[in-house]
């Protein structure tokens, strides 16, 4: 509870999720928050996209968007190489597309500047 935060869309401040749903560590090369649950204001289409560069090169994924302003806020990995396999089916928010409202001290922070306690799917 000390580190609880609510995740907001950077474009319109819509609530997309919270830190109680965090379920994995940020993989190398990806600046994301990994969650197992999001709000109904996060949408995705049925069509798959394929990564053409960077850490998602060759991966198939669904793009996550904010229902209110249509900003791309993350992805759900559908297929990948083995190094990202643990992310398949989970909600990955782009840190540069969201902000965090820290409940304890009631401040808004850039998601890239927030350090959450280590968490794994086993916990």
DSSP file (Angstrom, degrees, kcal/mol; ACC not computed):
  #  RESIDUE AA STRUCTURE BP1 BP2  ACC     N-H-->O    O-->H-N    N-H-->O    O-->H-N    TCO  KAPPA ALPHA  PHI   PSI    X-CA   Y-CA   Z-CA
    1    1 A X    >         0   0    0      0, 0.0     3,-1.3     0, 0.0   103,-0.2   0.000 360.0 360.0 360.0 -27.3    0.0    0.0    0.0
    2    2 A X  T 3   +     0   0    0      1,-0.3   102,-0.3   101,-0.1     0, 0.0   0.855 360.0  38.1 -59.6 -35.1    2.9    2.4    0.6
    3    3 A X  T 3  S+     0   0    0    100,-0.1    -1,-0.3   101,-0.1    16,-0.1   0.191  84.3 142.4-103.5  14.8    3.7    2.4   -3.1
    4    4 A X    <   +     0   0    0     -3,-1.3    99,-1.9    98,-0.1   100,-0.5  -0.287  21.6 170.5 -64.5 139.8    0.2    2.3   -4.6
    5    5 A X  E     -A  102   0A   0     97,-0.2    14,-2.7    98,-0.1     2,-0.4  -0.982  29.8-133.9-146.3 155.0   -0.4    4.4   -7.7
    6    6 A X  E     -AB 101  18A   0     95,-2.0    95,-2.7    -2,-0.3     2,-0.5  -0.935  24.0-134.5-109.7 135.2   -3.1    4.9  -10.3
    7    7 A X  E     -AB 100  17A   0     10,-2.8     9,-3.1    -2,-0.4    10,-1.2  -0.800  24.7-171.9 -95.4 126.9   -2.1    4.9  -13.9
    8    8 A X  E     -AB  99  15A   0     91,-2.8    91,-2.3    -2,-0.5     2,-0.2  -0.868  30.6-104.0-117.3 149.2   -3.6    7.7  -16.1
    9    9 A X  E  >  -A   98   0A   0      5,-2.5     4,-2.0    -2,-0.3    89,-0.2  -0.524  24.6-140.8 -65.2 132.7   -3.5    8.3  -19.9
   10   10 A X  T  4 S+     0   0    0     87,-2.6    -1,-0.1    -2,-0.2    88,-0.1   0.791  97.9  53.9 -66.9 -27.4   -1.0   11.1  -20.6
   11   11 A X  T  4 S-     0   0    0     86,-0.4    -1,-0.2     1,-0.1    87,-0.1   0.873 132.1  -1.1 -77.4 -38.3   -3.4   12.5  -23.3
   12   12 A X  T  4 S-     0   0    0      2,-0.1    -2,-0.2    59,-0.0    -1,-0.1   0.387  89.5-113.4-139.6   2.7   -6.6   12.9  -21.3
   13   13 A X     <  +     0   0    0     -4,-2.0     2,-0.1     1,-0.2    -3,-0.1   0.611  57.1 158.3  72.0  14.3   -6.1   11.7  -17.7
   14   14 A X        -     0   0    0      1,-0.1    -5,-2.5    -6,-0.1     2,-0.4  -0.463  49.3-109.2 -66.5 140.4   -8.5    8.7  -18.0
   15   15 A X  E     +B    8   0A   0     -7,-0.2    26,-0.3     1,-0.2    -7,-0.2  -0.603  42.0 170.5 -74.9 125.8   -7.7    6.0  -15.4
   16   16 A X  E     -     0   0A   0     -9,-3.1    23,-2.5    -2,-0.4     2,-0.3   0.654  56.7 -47.6-109.2 -23.5   -6.2    3.0  -17.2
   17   17 A X  E     -B    7   0A   0    -10,-1.2   -10,-2.8    21,-0.2    -1,-0.3  -0.971  52.0-111.8 175.6-169.6   -5.1    0.8  -14.2
   18   18 A X  E >   -B    6   0A   0     19,-0.4     3,-1.7    -2,-0.3   -12,-0.2  -0.960  30.8-103.4-150.1 167.7   -3.3    0.7  -10.9
   19   19 A X  G >  S+     0   0    0    -14,-2.7     3,-1.2    -2,-0.3   -13,-0.1   0.637 108.9  74.2 -71.4 -14.0   -0.2   -0.6   -9.3
   20   20 A X  G 3  S+     0   0    0    -15,-0.3    -1,-0.3     1,-0.2   -14,-0.1   0.699  95.2  54.5 -68.8 -16.9   -2.1   -3.4   -7.5
   21   21 A X  G <  S+     0   0    0     -3,-1.7    15,-2.1    16,-0.1    16,-0.3   0.404  77.5 123.6 -96.5   0.8   -2.3   -5.1  -10.9
   22   22 A X  E <   +D   35   0B   0     -3,-1.2    13,-0.3    13,-0.2    98,-0.1  -0.389  27.3 165.6 -62.3 137.3    1.4   -5.1  -11.6
   23   23 A X  E     +     0   0B   0     11,-2.5     2,-0.3     1,-0.2    12,-0.2   0.311  49.1  29.1-140.6  10.0    2.7   -8.6  -12.2
   24   24 A X  E    S-D   34   0B   0     10,-0.8    10,-0.5    96,-0.2    -1,-0.2  -0.995  73.1 -96.4-165.1 165.4    6.1   -8.5  -13.8
   25   25 A X        -     0   0    0     -2,-0.3     2,-0.4     8,-0.1    93,-0.0  -0.530  48.8 -95.0 -86.6 154.8    9.4   -6.7  -14.1
   26   26 A X        -     0   0    0     -2,-0.2    -1,-0.1     1,-0.1     3,-0.1  -0.555  44.3-130.2 -68.5 120.0   10.3   -4.4  -16.9
   27   27 A X    >   -     0   0    0     -2,-0.4     3,-1.9     1,-0.1     5,-0.2  -0.395  32.5 -88.1 -72.5 151.5   12.1   -6.4  -19.6
   28   28 A X  T 3  S+     0   0    0      1,-0.2    -1,-0.1    -2,-0.1     3,-0.1  -0.319 113.8  19.0 -57.4 135.9   15.4   -5.0  -20.9
   29   29 A X  T 3  S+     0   0    0      1,-0.1     2,-0.4    -3,-0.1    26,-0.4   0.303 108.1  91.1  87.4 -10.0   14.9   -2.7  -23.9
   30   30 A X    <   -     0   0    0     -3,-1.9     2,-1.1    25,-0.1    -1,-0.1  -0.976  60.7-154.9-121.3 129.7   11.2   -2.1  -23.1
   31   31 A X        +     0   0    0     -2,-0.4    64,-2.7    -3,-0.1    65,-0.4  -0.710  51.4 127.3-100.9  81.4   10.0    0.8  -21.0
   32   32 A X  E     - E   0  94B   0     -2,-1.1     2,-0.5    62,-0.2    62,-0.2  -0.908  58.4-132.4-135.9 158.3    6.7   -0.7  -19.9
   33   33 A X  E     - E   0  93B   0     60,-1.9    60,-2.8    -2,-0.3     2,-0.6  -0.974  29.3-143.5-107.6 126.9    4.7   -1.5  -16.8
   34   34 A X  E     +DE  24  92B   0    -10,-0.5   -11,-2.5    -2,-0.5   -10,-0.8  -0.827  25.8 172.3-100.3 120.4    3.3   -5.0  -17.0
   35   35 A X  E     -DE  22  91B   0     56,-3.4    56,-2.6    -2,-0.6   -13,-0.2  -0.897  34.2-151.6-126.5 153.2   -0.2   -5.6  -15.6
   36   36 A X  S    S+     0   0    0    -15,-2.1     2,-0.3    -2,-0.3   -14,-0.1   0.500  86.5  32.2 -98.9  -5.0   -2.6   -8.5  -15.5
   37   37 A X        +     0   0    0    -16,-0.3   -19,-0.4   -19,-0.2     2,-0.3  -0.994  61.7 179.0-150.9 144.4   -5.7   -6.3  -15.4
   38   38 A X        -     0   0    0     -2,-0.3   -21,-0.2   -21,-0.1   -22,-0.1  -0.847  35.4 -90.2-135.5 172.5   -6.7   -2.9  -16.8
   39   39 A X    >   -     0   0    0    -23,-2.5     3,-1.5    -2,-0.3    -1,-0.1  -0.300  41.1-103.6 -79.7 170.5   -9.9   -0.7  -16.7
   40   40 A X  T 3  S+     0   0    0      1,-0.3    -1,-0.1    -2,-0.1   -24,-0.1   0.528 114.2  76.6 -71.8  -4.6  -12.6   -0.9  -19.3
   41   41 A X  T 3  S+     0   0    0    -26,-0.3    26,-3.4    25,-0.1     2,-0.5   0.407  77.8  85.5 -85.7   2.2  -11.2    2.4  -20.7
   42   42 A X  E <   +F   66   0B   0     -3,-1.5     2,-0.3    24,-0.2    24,-0.2  -0.920  63.5 179.9-102.2 125.7   -8.3    0.4  -22.3
   43   43 A X  E     -F   65   0B   0     22,-2.9    22,-2.8    -2,-0.5     2,-0.3  -0.813  13.6-174.4-123.1 162.7   -9.3   -1.0  -25.7
   44   44 A X  E     -F   64   0B   0     -2,-0.3     2,-0.2    20,-0.2    20,-0.1  -0.978  21.3-124.0-152.8 151.3   -7.6   -3.0  -28.4
   45   45 A X        -     0   0    0     18,-0.6    18,-0.1    -2,-0.3     0, 0.0  -0.486  24.3-116.6 -92.7 165.3   -8.6   -4.1  -31.9
   46   46 A X  S    S+     0   0    0     -2,-0.2     2,-0.3    16,-0.1    -1,-0.1   0.661  86.6  95.3 -74.6 -16.6   -8.7   -7.7  -33.2
   47   47 A X  S    S-     0   0    0     16,-0.1    16,-0.4     1,-0.1     2,-0.2  -0.588  71.1-133.3 -84.2 137.4   -6.0   -7.1  -35.8
   48   48 A X        -     0   0    0     -2,-0.3     2,-0.3    14,-0.1    14,-0.2  -0.603  13.0-153.3 -86.3 145.7   -2.4   -8.0  -34.9
   49   49 A X  E     -G   61   0B   0     12,-3.1    12,-2.4    -2,-0.2     2,-0.4  -0.811   9.3-139.1-110.0 158.0    0.6   -5.7  -35.6
   50   50 A X  E     -G   60   0B   0     -2,-0.3     2,-0.3    10,-0.2    10,-0.2  -0.979  18.3-121.6-121.8 129.8    4.1   -6.9  -36.1
   51   51 A X  B     -k   57   0C   0      8,-2.7     7,-3.1     5,-0.5     3,-0.1  -0.507  24.7-176.7 -69.5 130.2    7.1   -5.2  -34.6
   52   52 A X        +     0   0    0     -2,-0.3     2,-0.3     5,-0.2    -1,-0.1   0.483  64.4  10.5-106.4  -6.8    9.6   -4.0  -37.3
   53   53 A X  S >  S+     0   0    0      3,-0.0     3,-0.7     0, 0.0    -1,-0.1  -0.973  98.9  22.9-159.9 170.1   12.3   -2.6  -35.0
   54   54 A X  G >  S-     0   0    0     -2,-0.3     3,-1.7     1,-0.2   -24,-0.1  -0.185 113.0 -23.8  68.0-156.3   13.5   -2.4  -31.5
   55   55 A X  G 3  S+     0   0    0    -26,-0.4    -1,-0.2     1,-0.3   -25,-0.1   0.712 137.8  54.2 -65.8 -22.4   12.7   -4.8  -28.7
   56   56 A X  G X  S+     0   0    0     -3,-0.7     3,-2.4     2,-0.1    -5,-0.5   0.223  74.4 145.6 -97.0  14.7    9.5   -5.9  -30.4
   57   57 A X  B <  S+k   51   0C   0     -3,-1.7    -5,-0.2     1,-0.3     3,-0.1  -0.326  78.3   2.3 -55.3 122.4   11.2   -6.8  -33.6
   58   58 A X  T 3  S+     0   0    0     -7,-3.1    -1,-0.3     1,-0.3     2,-0.3   0.418 102.2 128.1  80.1  -1.5    9.3   -9.9  -35.1
   59   59 A X    <   -     0   0    0     -3,-2.4    -8,-2.7    21,-0.1     2,-0.4  -0.636  52.6-140.8 -87.1 144.9    6.8   -9.9  -32.3
   60   60 A X  E     +GH  50  79B   0     19,-1.8    18,-3.0    -2,-0.3    19,-1.9  -0.895  35.2 158.7-101.7 135.4    3.0  -10.0  -33.0
   61   61 A X  E     -GH  49  77B   0    -12,-2.4   -12,-3.1    -2,-0.4     2,-0.5  -0.980  42.0-117.9-153.3 160.6    0.9   -7.8  -30.6
   62   62 A X  E     - H   0  76B   0     14,-2.5    14,-2.3    -2,-0.3     2,-0.4  -0.893  35.6-126.6 -99.6 133.0   -2.4   -6.0  -30.1
   63   63 A X  E     - H   0  75B   0     -2,-0.5   -18,-0.6   -16,-0.4     2,-0.4  -0.666  18.9-141.8 -81.5 130.8   -2.0   -2.3  -29.7
   64   64 A X  E     -FH  44  74B   0     10,-2.8     9,-2.1    -2,-0.4    10,-1.2  -0.751  22.5-175.7 -91.3 139.2   -3.7   -0.9  -26.5
   65   65 A X  E     -FH  43  72B   0    -22,-2.8   -22,-2.9    -2,-0.4     2,-0.5  -0.934  31.6-107.1-132.6 156.5   -5.5    2.5  -26.8
   66   66 A X  E  >  -F   42   0B   0      5,-2.0     4,-2.3    -2,-0.3   -24,-0.2  -0.719  24.5-143.6 -79.5 127.8   -7.2    4.9  -24.4
   67   67 A X  T  4 S+     0   0    0    -26,-3.4    -1,-0.1    -2,-0.5   -25,-0.1   0.832  95.6  50.3 -61.4 -33.6  -11.0    4.7  -25.1
   68   68 A X  T  4 S+     0   0    0    -27,-0.3    -1,-0.2     1,-0.1   -26,-0.1   0.905 130.8   9.0 -76.6 -42.8  -11.4    8.5  -24.4
   69   69 A X  T  4 S-     0   0    0      2,-0.1    -2,-0.2   -55,-0.0    -1,-0.1   0.442  90.7-124.2-122.0  -1.5   -8.7   10.0  -26.6
   70   70 A X     <  +     0   0    0     -4,-2.3     2,-0.2     1,-0.2    -3,-0.1   0.635  52.3 158.0  67.8  16.6   -7.4    7.0  -28.7
   71   71 A X        -     0   0    0     -5,-0.1    -5,-2.0     1,-0.1     2,-0.5  -0.518  50.2-113.2 -69.2 136.0   -3.8    7.5  -27.6
   72   72 A X  E     +H   65   0B   0     -7,-0.2    -7,-0.3    -2,-0.2    -1,-0.1  -0.617  43.2 170.3 -70.1 120.5   -1.7    4.3  -28.0
   73   73 A X  E     -     0   0B   0     -9,-2.1    21,-2.4    -2,-0.5     2,-0.3   0.448  52.2 -51.2-115.8  -3.7   -0.9    3.4  -24.4
   74   74 A X  E     -HI  64  93B   0    -10,-1.2   -10,-2.8    19,-0.3     2,-0.3  -0.989  53.8 -97.8 165.5-156.6    0.7   -0.1  -24.7
   75   75 A X  E     -HI  63  92B   0     17,-2.2    17,-2.6    -2,-0.3     2,-0.5  -0.984   9.5-133.2-155.5 161.1    0.3   -3.6  -26.1
   76   76 A X  E     -HI  62  91B   0    -14,-2.3   -14,-2.5    -2,-0.3     2,-0.3  -0.988  34.8-132.2-116.9 116.4   -0.7   -7.2  -25.4
   77   77 A X  E     +Hj  61  88B   0     13,-0.6    12,-2.5    10,-0.5   -16,-0.3  -0.524  28.5 174.8 -73.0 129.4    2.0   -9.5  -26.8
   78   78 A X  E     +     0   0B   0    -18,-3.0     2,-0.3     1,-0.4   -17,-0.2   0.818  68.3   2.1-101.0 -46.8    0.6  -12.4  -28.8
   79   79 A X  E    S+H   60   0B   0    -19,-1.9   -19,-1.8     9,-0.0    -1,-0.4  -0.995  71.9 146.8-143.6 149.5    3.8  -14.1  -30.0
   80   80 A X        -     0   0    0     -2,-0.3   -22,-0.1   -21,-0.2   -21,-0.1  -0.956  49.0 -72.6-163.1 174.3    7.5  -13.4  -29.4
   81   81 A X    >   -     0   0    0     -2,-0.3     3,-1.4     1,-0.1     4,-0.4  -0.295  61.0 -94.4 -70.9 169.6   10.9  -14.9  -29.1
   82   82 A X  G >  S+     0   0    0      1,-0.3     3,-0.8     2,-0.2     4,-0.4   0.766 119.5  68.1 -63.3 -26.9   11.5  -16.8  -25.8
   83   83 A X  G 3  S+     0   0    0      1,-0.2    -1,-0.3     2,-0.1     3,-0.1   0.749 112.3  31.7 -67.9 -21.1   13.1  -13.8  -24.1
   84   84 A X  G X  S+     0   0    0     -3,-1.4     3,-2.3     1,-0.1     4,-0.4   0.306  86.7 108.1-112.8   6.5    9.7  -12.0  -24.0
   85   85 A X  G X   +     0   0    0     -3,-0.8     3,-1.4    -4,-0.4    -2,-0.1   0.805  69.6  65.6 -56.7 -32.4    7.5  -15.1  -23.7
   86   86 A X  G 3  S+     0   0    0     -4,-0.4    -1,-0.3     1,-0.3    -2,-0.1   0.649  97.3  57.4 -67.2 -13.2    6.6  -14.3  -20.1
   87   87 A X  G X  S+     0   0    0     -3,-2.3     3,-2.2     2,-0.1   -10,-0.5   0.554  75.1 124.4 -91.8  -9.3    4.8  -11.2  -21.3
   88   88 A X  B <  S+j   77   0B   0     -3,-1.4   -10,-0.2    -4,-0.4     3,-0.1  -0.273  81.8   8.2 -58.1 130.0    2.4  -13.0  -23.7
   89   89 A X  T 3  S+     0   0    0    -12,-2.5    -1,-0.3     1,-0.3     2,-0.2   0.400 104.4 114.7  82.6  -2.9   -1.3  -12.2  -22.9
   90   90 A X  S <  S-     0   0    0     -3,-2.2   -13,-0.6   -13,-0.2     2,-0.6  -0.617  72.0-109.5 -98.8 160.9   -0.4   -9.5  -20.3
   91   91 A X  E     -EI  35  76B   0    -56,-2.6   -56,-3.4    -2,-0.2     2,-0.6  -0.796  31.9-168.4 -91.1 120.5   -1.1   -5.7  -20.6
   92   92 A X  E     -EI  34  75B   0    -17,-2.6   -17,-2.2    -2,-0.6     2,-0.4  -0.934   5.5-156.8-114.6 111.6    2.1   -3.7  -21.1
   93   93 A X  E     -EI  33  74B   0    -60,-2.8   -60,-1.9    -2,-0.6     2,-0.4  -0.728  20.5-123.2 -87.2 132.2    1.7    0.1  -20.7
   94   94 A X  E >   -E   32   0B   0    -21,-2.4     3,-1.8    -2,-0.4     4,-0.5  -0.621  17.6-142.0 -68.2 124.0    4.3    2.3  -22.4
   95   95 A X  G >  S+     0   0    0    -64,-2.7     3,-0.8    -2,-0.4    16,-0.5   0.828  99.8  56.2 -60.4 -31.2    5.8    4.4  -19.6
   96   96 A X  G 3  S+     0   0    0    -65,-0.4    -1,-0.3     1,-0.2   -64,-0.1   0.518 104.5  54.1 -80.5  -1.8    5.9    7.5  -21.9
   97   97 A X  G <  S+     0   0    0     -3,-1.8   -87,-2.6   -24,-0.2   -86,-0.4   0.437 107.6  51.7-106.1  -2.9    2.2    7.2  -22.6
   98   98 A X  E <   -A    9   0A   0     -3,-0.8    13,-1.1    -4,-0.5     2,-0.3  -0.902  61.5-149.6-132.3 160.2    1.0    7.2  -18.9
   99   99 A X  E     -AC   8 110A   0    -91,-2.3   -91,-2.8    -2,-0.3     2,-0.5  -0.872  18.4-132.5-120.5 161.1    1.4    9.2  -15.7
  100  100 A X  E     -AC   7 109A   0      9,-2.9     9,-3.1    -2,-0.3     2,-0.7  -0.958   4.5-155.0-118.9 129.8    1.2    7.8  -12.2
  101  101 A X  E     -AC   6 108A   0    -95,-2.7   -95,-2.0    -2,-0.5     2,-0.6  -0.912  18.7-146.0 -99.9 111.0   -0.8    9.3   -9.3
  102  102 A X  E  >> -AC   5 107A   0      5,-3.0     4,-1.0    -2,-0.7     5,-0.9  -0.682   6.1-159.0 -81.6 119.1    0.9    8.3   -6.1
  103  103 A X  T  45S+     0   0    0    -99,-1.9    -1,-0.2    -2,-0.6   -98,-0.1   0.884  82.9  57.0 -68.6 -40.7   -1.7    7.8   -3.4
  104  104 A X  T  45S+     0   0    0   -100,-0.5    -1,-0.2  -102,-0.3  -101,-0.1   0.942 125.0  19.2 -60.3 -51.0    0.5    8.1   -0.3
  105  105 A X  T  45S-     0   0    0      2,-0.1    -1,-0.2     0, 0.0    -2,-0.2   0.352 100.3-128.2-104.7   6.9    1.9   11.6   -1.1
  106  106 A X  T  <5 +     0   0    0     -4,-1.0     2,-0.3     1,-0.2    -3,-0.2   0.883  59.6 135.0  52.2  50.9   -0.8   12.6   -3.6
  107  107 A X  E   < -C  102   0A   0     -5,-0.9    -5,-3.0     2,-0.0     2,-0.5  -0.915  53.3-127.7-126.3 156.0    1.5   13.6   -6.4
  108  108 A X  E     +C  101   0A   0     -2,-0.3     2,-0.3    -7,-0.2    -7,-0.2  -0.884  33.5 179.1-102.3 130.6    1.5   13.0  -10.1
  109  109 A X  E     -C  100   0A   0     -9,-3.1    -9,-2.9    -2,-0.5     2,-0.2  -0.913  36.9 -98.2-130.5 155.6    4.7   11.6  -11.6
  110  110 A X  E >   -C   99   0A   0     -2,-0.3     3,-1.6   -11,-0.2     4,-0.3  -0.533  35.2-129.7 -64.2 136.6    6.1   10.5  -14.9
  111  111 A X  G >  S+     0   0    0    -13,-1.1     3,-1.2   -16,-0.5    -1,-0.1   0.832 106.8  61.8 -61.5 -31.5    5.8    6.7  -15.1
  112  112 A X  G 3  S+     0   0    0    -17,-0.4    -1,-0.3     1,-0.2   -16,-0.1   0.673 102.8  51.2 -69.0 -15.7    9.4    6.5  -16.1
  113  113 A X  G <  S+     0   0    0     -3,-1.6     2,-0.5     2,-0.0    -1,-0.2   0.389  90.4  94.3-101.4   2.2   10.5    8.1  -12.8
  114  114 A X    <   -     0   0    0     -3,-1.2     2,-0.6    -4,-0.3    -5,-0.0  -0.827  57.3-159.8 -99.7 129.7    8.5    5.7  -10.6
  115  115 A X        -     0   0    0     -2,-0.5     2,-0.3     3,-0.0     3,-0.1  -0.932   9.7-165.5-109.4 115.6   10.2    2.6   -9.1
  116  116 A X        -     0   0    0     -2,-0.6     3,-0.1     1,-0.1  -112,-0.0  -0.689  33.1 -91.7 -95.6 151.9    7.7    0.0   -7.9
  117  117 A X        -     0   0    0     -2,-0.3    -1,-0.1     1,-0.1     2,-0.0  -0.247  55.3 -88.0 -57.6 148.6    8.8   -2.9   -5.7
  118  118 A X        +     0   0    0     -3,-0.1     2,-0.3   -93,-0.0    -1,-0.1  -0.353  55.9 175.3 -59.4 135.4    9.9   -6.1   -7.5
  119  119 A X        -     0   0    0     -3,-0.1     2,-0.3    -2,-0.0   -96,-0.1  -0.994  11.5-170.5-143.6 145.1    6.9   -8.3   -8.3
  120  120 A X    >   -     0   0    0     -2,-0.3     3,-1.1   -96,-0.2   -96,-0.2  -0.870  40.6-104.8-130.3 166.8    6.6  -11.6  -10.2
  121  121 A X  T 3  S+     0   0    0     -2,-0.3   -97,-0.1     1,-0.3    -1,-0.0   0.788 116.9  65.7 -61.4 -27.1    3.7  -13.7  -11.4
  122  122 A X  T 3         0   0    0      1,-0.3    -1,-0.3   -99,-0.1   -99,-0.0   0.824 360.0 360.0 -65.7 -30.7    4.4  -16.1   -8.7
  123  123 A X    <         0   0    0     -3,-1.1    -1,-0.3  -100,-0.1    -2,-0.2   0.475 360.0 360.0 -78.7 360.0    3.5  -13.5   -6.0
